[in-house]
Amino acid sequence: MNRSIYVMALGAFGIITTEFGVIGILPALAKEFSISIDTAGWLLSAFALTVALTGPFTTALTARINRKTILAMVLAVFVVSNILSAFSPSFAFMMFARILPAFLHPVFWAVAASVAAREAGPKDAPKAVATVMAGLSIATVLGVPLTTYMADLFNWKASFYLAAFINLIAFAGMLLLVPSMPVSRERTGKSQSAILRSPFLWVKLSTTLVMLAGMFATYSYLAEFLSKITQMSGAEISIMLLVFGVTGIAGNWAMGIWLSKNVMLTTRIFLLSLVLTHILAFQFGGYFVPMVLILSIWGFIHTGGFLAANIHLTAYVPQQSLELVNSLLPSFYNAGITVGSLMGGYVIAHYGTRQVIWMAIPLLLLAYGMSFYTQKRTALVADTDAGYDQEPTREPEPEPAFSE
């Protein structure tokens, strides 16, 4: 099963590279199709919106399919999508090619995370899920600079060829190295309905949406910000995105350690640190050297956001409800990305690129405030917990926020 977990991590890397890889080439695509940068931003927003709206439904529709089969099917669709994107004759065609795999994106996450946790067993479940999540983290760290570099080295089509190749390798690994995984019938309606009735679940998911919106209001247009405000060339932007990513690897590792000690405090520090970084970017974004330093800090902080949002919730979810909750998380992740990128695009179109910073900051502060509301509301979880048939996948740290 260890081999299978690493294959699923590679698959995660491939699909997230596909989703976020367009961030670094949005200016090139806007020029290619003679559209505005905020219109080009729909290549990210439409993908995320599709995931947000269809996640739980597509997961439910594929619930009876062999887990290996559905994971391989998802990766095959992502390969085809990237090839179609590379040959797009128009912006409308590329939009279609981008939306195509978005329907199956949440299926991969729900299945991969749940299979990893179940097959590894209660003791090793956190480690197994973290390994799969590492594919997401590394993709957000390296996927964007890699695709941006390929576009600068060759052309924008090369970015999609690279993403297609990564997904093809993961697809081959899924077919050759992963054993058949028939669907288990262990789920109970009682536990599923109990988790869905929990106010704790929905407040946490809403906080996740706002958090991701704040992160991506600016990150979606980072290449545009560096180009227009910092006056960087295409090659320099690629290097800066790589710096952003490399520091993000260290940040993701540190986030894991800090979250294991105190989830709530770490999440709040993350949000406030990201606010401070945005203020620095607004003040010194026009200066090359200060912006290099700011980007290093920004990357260190930003990349741990996905991990913080995931552990913030799933640490308290019963084993038999994991697939359900894991199907909801991508929806709220991508709803947040959609809201953030749309808001960021609106601000850029109407007030200028530099002002996008002031769209992100209120959203991040709102998520910070919601974390206190969440802490007060967690007392309501006690009633819902009485309906659970099984203990959570891992024991949360002892802190007042979650005492009954």
SVG drawing of the C-alpha trace seen along z (x, -y; Angstrom):
<svg xmlns="http://www.w3.org/2000/svg" viewBox="-29 -52 47 58">
<polyline fill="none" stroke="black" stroke-width="0.4" points="0.0,0.0 3.0,-2.3 3.7,-2.1 0.1,-3.0 0.2,-6.0 3.2,-7.4 1.5,-6.9 -1.6,-8.8 0.7,-11.6 2.2,-11.8 -1.3,-11.9 -2.1,-14.7 0.9,-16.6 -0.3,-16.2 -3.8,-17.4 -2.9,-20.4 -0.2,-21.3 -2.9,-21.3 -5.2,-23.4 -2.7,-26.1 -0.2,-25.9 -2.1,-28.6 -1.3,-31.2 2.1,-31.9 1.1,-32.0 -2.1,-34.1 -0.4,-37.2 0.8,-35.1 -2.6,-33.6 -4.3,-37.0 -1.9,-38.2 -2.4,-35.1 -6.2,-35.3 -6.4,-39.2 -8.4,-39.3 -8.0,-41.1 -6.1,-39.6 -9.3,-39.3 -11.0,-37.4 -8.0,-35.1 -8.3,-34.6 -11.5,-32.7 -9.3,-29.7 -8.6,-29.3 -11.9,-30.6 -14.1,-28.4 -12.1,-25.3 -12.4,-26.0 -16.1,-26.9 -16.8,-23.6 -15.1,-21.7 -16.9,-23.7 -20.3,-23.0 -20.0,-19.3 -17.6,-17.8 -20.0,-15.9 -22.3,-14.9 -19.5,-13.4 -18.1,-11.6 -21.5,-10.1 -22.0,-9.1 -18.7,-7.2 -19.0,-5.7 -19.6,-2.2 -16.7,-2.1 -13.5,-0.2 -11.2,-2.8 -8.2,-2.0 -10.4,-2.3 -11.8,-5.7 -8.4,-7.1 -6.9,-5.9 -9.9,-7.4 -9.4,-10.8 -5.8,-10.9 -6.6,-9.8 -9.1,-12.7 -6.4,-15.1 -4.0,-13.9 -6.5,-14.5 -7.5,-17.9 -3.9,-19.2 -3.4,-18.0 -6.6,-19.7 -5.5,-22.9 -2.2,-22.9 -4.0,-22.7 -6.7,-25.3 -7.6,-27.5 -9.6,-29.9 -10.2,-31.0 -13.6,-29.3 -12.1,-26.0 -9.5,-26.3 -12.2,-27.0 -14.0,-23.8 -10.7,-21.8 -10.1,-23.2 -13.6,-22.6 -13.6,-19.0 -11.4,-17.5 -12.7,-19.7 -15.8,-17.5 -13.5,-14.6 -11.0,-16.6 -12.8,-16.3 -13.3,-12.6 -9.5,-12.0 -9.1,-13.9 -12.0,-12.2 -10.9,-8.7 -7.2,-9.1 -7.3,-10.6 -9.9,-8.1 -8.1,-5.1 -4.8,-6.2 -6.3,-6.6 -8.2,-3.4 -5.5,-1.2 -2.7,-2.6 -4.8,-1.9 -5.7,-4.3 -2.1,-4.5 -0.5,-5.5 -3.5,-7.2 -2.2,-10.8 1.2,-9.9 -0.5,-8.3 -2.9,-11.3 0.0,-13.7 2.0,-11.8 -0.9,-12.2 -1.3,-15.9 2.4,-16.4 1.6,-16.0 -0.7,-19.0 1.9,-21.0 4.7,-20.3 2.5,-21.1 1.6,-24.5 5.3,-25.0 6.9,-23.7 4.0,-23.3 3.5,-27.0 7.2,-27.9 7.8,-24.8 5.0,-25.6 5.9,-29.3 9.5,-28.4 8.4,-26.0 6.3,-28.8 9.2,-31.3 11.7,-28.7 9.5,-27.6 5.9,-28.9 2.6,-28.6 1.7,-25.3 4.8,-23.7 3.2,-24.3 0.3,-22.1 2.5,-19.4 4.5,-19.3 1.3,-18.9 0.0,-16.2 3.3,-14.3 3.2,-14.4 -0.4,-13.1 0.5,-10.4 3.3,-9.1 0.9,-9.0 -1.7,-7.2 0.8,-4.5 1.9,-4.1 -1.8,-3.7 -2.3,-0.9 0.9,1.0 1.7,0.5 -1.6,0.1 -3.7,3.2 -7.4,3.4 -9.4,1.7 -13.1,2.9 -15.6,0.7 -16.2,1.5 -19.8,1.4 -18.7,0.2 -20.4,-3.2 -23.3,-3.9 -26.1,-6.4 -26.2,-7.3 -22.6,-8.7 -23.0,-10.4 -26.1,-12.3 -24.6,-13.1 -21.5,-14.8 -23.7,-16.8 -25.9,-18.1 -22.9,-19.4 -22.7,-23.3 -19.0,-22.8 -18.5,-21.2 -20.2,-24.0 -18.5,-26.9 -15.2,-25.3 -15.8,-24.8 -17.0,-28.4 -13.8,-29.6 -11.8,-27.5 -13.6,-29.2 -12.9,-32.7 -9.3,-31.7 -8.7,-30.4 -10.4,-33.4 -7.9,-35.7 -4.9,-33.6 -5.9,-33.5 -7.2,-37.0 -3.6,-37.9 -1.8,-34.6 -3.9,-34.1 -2.4,-37.3 1.1,-37.1 2.7,-36.9 0.7,-40.0 1.7,-41.8 5.4,-41.0 5.2,-42.0 3.3,-45.3 4.3,-46.5 7.8,-45.1 8.6,-45.4 10.1,-41.9 10.8,-40.0 9.3,-36.6 12.5,-34.8 12.7,-36.8 9.1,-36.0 9.8,-32.3 12.7,-32.5 10.7,-34.4 7.9,-31.9 10.5,-29.2 11.8,-31.1 8.2,-31.4 7.9,-27.6 11.2,-26.6 10.5,-28.6 7.1,-27.1 8.5,-23.6 10.1,-24.6 7.0,-26.5 4.8,-23.4 7.1,-21.3 7.1,-23.8 3.3,-24.2 3.0,-20.4 5.1,-20.6 3.3,-23.6 -0.2,-22.2 0.6,-19.0 1.2,-21.2 -1.8,-23.6 -4.1,-23.8 -6.1,-26.9 -3.1,-29.1 -1.1,-28.0 -3.9,-28.8 -4.4,-32.3 -0.7,-33.1 -0.7,-31.9 -3.5,-34.4 -2.0,-37.4 1.4,-36.7 -0.1,-36.5 -1.9,-39.9 1.5,-41.5 3.2,-40.0 0.5,-41.6 1.0,-45.0 4.7,-44.7 4.1,-43.7 1.9,-46.8 4.5,-49.1 7.6,-47.7 6.2,-45.9 7.8,-48.4 11.3,-47.6 13.1,-44.6 15.3,-43.5 12.8,-44.1 10.2,-42.2 12.5,-39.2 12.7,-39.0 9.0,-39.6 8.2,-36.8 10.5,-34.4 8.5,-35.1 5.2,-35.0 5.9,-31.6 7.0,-30.2 3.6,-31.3 1.2,-30.8 2.0,-27.1 0.9,-25.8 -2.6,-27.2 -4.0,-24.0 -2.5,-21.8 -3.8,-24.1 -7.3,-24.1 -7.3,-20.3 -6.0,-19.4 -8.2,-22.1 -11.2,-19.9 -10.4,-16.3 -8.6,-15.6 -12.0,-15.5 -13.9,-13.5 -14.8,-9.8 -13.2,-7.3 -16.4,-6.3 -17.2,-9.9 -13.8,-10.8 -14.7,-10.2 -17.8,-12.4 -15.9,-15.3 -13.0,-14.9 -15.4,-15.4 -16.7,-18.6 -13.2,-20.0 -12.2,-20.4 -15.6,-22.1 -14.9,-24.7 -11.3,-25.0 -12.2,-25.8 -15.2,-27.9 -12.7,-30.0 -10.3,-30.1 -13.1,-31.1 -14.3,-33.9 -10.8,-35.1 -9.7,-35.1 -12.9,-36.8 -12.6,-39.5 -8.9,-40.0 -9.7,-40.2 -12.4,-42.8 -10.1,-45.0 -7.4,-44.8 -9.8,-45.7 -11.3,-48.7 -8.6,-50.0 -5.3,-48.7 -3.0,-45.7 -1.4,-47.1 -4.8,-47.6 -5.5,-43.9 -3.7,-43.6 -6.6,-45.4 -9.0,-42.7 -7.0,-39.9 -6.4,-41.6 -10.1,-42.0 -10.8,-38.3 -7.8,-37.1 -8.9,-39.2 -12.5,-37.9 -11.1,-34.3 -9.2,-35.2 -12.3,-36.6 -14.3,-33.5 -11.8,-31.3 -12.9,-32.8 -16.6,-32.3 -15.7,-28.7 -14.0,-28.2 -17.2,-29.4 -19.4,-27.3 -17.5,-24.0 -19.6,-23.2 -22.4,-22.3 -20.3,-19.4 -20.8,-17.4 -24.4,-16.6 -23.4,-15.6 -20.5,-13.4 -23.0,-11.3 -24.2,-10.0 -20.8,-8.8 -20.2,-5.1 -16.4,-5.4 -13.6,-7.4 -11.9,-10.2 -9.0,-9.2 -6.5,-10.8 -6.6,-12.3 -6.7,-16.2 -4.4,-18.1 -5.7,-19.1 -6.7,-22.8 -9.7,-24.7 -11.2,-25.2 -12.3,-21.6 -13.1,-20.6 -16.6,-19.3"/>
</svg>
